[in-house]
Amino acid sequence: MTIKLLYFASLREALGTAVEEIPLPAGVGDVGTLRTHLATRGDAWQVLVRSQNLRAAVNQQMAGAAARVADGDEVAFFPPVTGG
């Protein structure tokens, strides 16, 4: 199973990438386990599990930790945005 990942705003800067395609190992089938899996990449990636306000979208639809991830999906991660 391969998915496309997008990182926005401060996440993109912290992780040093805006987009990537990755194969998922067995057992990674939802947004929550995907975040945990990505966090194993190292210190900068820990933000994906430390940030309680991190938002996710699967195929451009807001998604919680239990949202399923399937082959070919696009998963985006972004911090909450404020404006004025």
C-alpha positions in Angstrom: 0.0 0.0 0.0 1.4 3.4 -1.0 0.1 6.8 0.0 0.9 10.4 -0.7 1.7 12.6 2.3 1.5 16.4 2.3 2.9 18.6 5.1 1.9 22.2 5.4 3.0 25.4 7.1 5.4 25.0 10.1 5.3 21.2 9.7 6.8 21.5 6.2 9.6 23.7 7.5 10.3 21.5 10.5 10.3 18.2 8.5 12.2 19.6 5.5 9.7 18.3 3.0 6.3 19.3 1.6 5.3 16.0 -0.1 6.3 12.4 -0.3 5.0 9.0 -1.3 5.6 6.1 1.0 4.8 2.5 1.3 3.0 1.6 4.5 4.1 -1.4 6.6 1.5 -3.9 7.7 -0.5 -2.7 10.7 -0.6 1.0 9.6 -4.1 1.5 8.4 -5.4 4.7 10.0 -4.3 8.2 10.6 -3.3 7.6 14.3 -1.0 4.7 13.6 0.4 6.6 10.6 1.4 9.5 12.8 3.0 7.0 15.2 4.8 5.3 12.4 6.1 8.6 11.0 7.3 9.7 14.4 9.8 6.8 14.5 11.8 8.6 11.8 13.5 10.8 14.4 13.4 13.9 16.6 11.9 16.4 14.1 9.1 13.8 13.3 8.1 13.6 16.9 6.0 16.7 16.4 3.4 14.4 14.7 2.7 12.7 18.0 3.4 15.5 20.4 1.2 18.1 18.9 -2.4 17.6 20.2 -3.7 20.3 17.8 -2.3 18.8 14.7 -4.9 18.4 11.9 -5.2 15.7 9.3 -7.1 15.3 6.1 -7.6 12.1 4.0 -8.4 12.8 0.4 -9.1 16.5 1.3 -11.6 15.6 4.0 -10.9 16.4 7.6 -10.0 13.2 9.5 -9.5 12.0 13.0 -7.1 9.5 14.3 -9.4 6.6 13.6 -9.9 7.5 9.9 -8.9 4.6 7.6 -6.0 5.0 5.1 -6.1 3.0 1.9 -3.9 2.5 -1.1 -3.5 5.6 -3.2 -4.9 7.9 -0.5 -3.6 11.4 0.0 -3.0 12.3 3.7 -2.3 15.9 4.7 -1.0 17.1 8.0 -1.1 20.7 9.1 -1.1 22.8 12.3 -4.2 24.7 13.2 -4.3 28.1 11.4 -5.4 31.3 12.9 -5.9 34.6 11.2 -7.3 38.0 11.6 
